[in-house]
């Protein structure tokens, strides 16, 4: 009798283990069967999107295509960054189909890279800089500003109109706490970051376009320009 009980328990134990072992596979099969089969059209679309993503090359895109023009504003930060990496305002030309963003790209390049970026990089006044100086005034005044900027000498700001002294001191010193406007704060933070060469300092810039320029300037790497959200959104919509 005891042998029979032991034999019965053994049978039930083996059967129970079989059910437990086979259940996950069975459940998985049931779950898959709930999804409708993929049609040929859907498969073709998925394959096409995958190919577009995998082979995406921003340099092969036709920016005169009306469909591309509609979504090209997503790339304002990307091209601001790339213009700084290459030190070329011509990178903004990809945005010509959207005049507003084209002008923003060129304006920011001239105000930051073509002026402060080149002063920090070259350590001197270069041809063409004077025409980009927003402060105005005679050329010798601009040269004095550059000299003070390179020496980080804010005492020279005593010679500018009183309403401009705070911004002058902020930009020369890289101290954005002296600013009374967002534009001033962006310039001061940008100057501080490119002087330090520490890419983490770029995060203090609130304007995303200027922040992307700062990261491009310090890294000198086009790939870092692709990290902005706009680039990913453009790629997604282009390949959709």
FENJO-V303776 format. One record per run of one state. SS is the DSSP state (helix for helix, strand for strand, loop for the rest). FROM is the first residue (numbers start at 1). TO is the last residue. Records with the same first field share a line. If there is no record, write none. Layout:
SS->FROM-TO / FROM-TO
This chain:
loop->1-1 / 34-39 / 55-57 / 61-65 / 87-88 / 96-98 / 123-129 / 133-138 / 152-153 / 160-161 / 174-175 / 179-181 / 197-198 / 205-207 / 220-221 / 228-228 / 240-240
helix->2-33 / 40-54 / 58-60 / 66-86 / 89-95 / 99-122 / 130-132 / 139-151 / 154-159 / 162-173 / 176-178 / 182-196 / 199-204 / 208-219 / 222-227 / 229-239
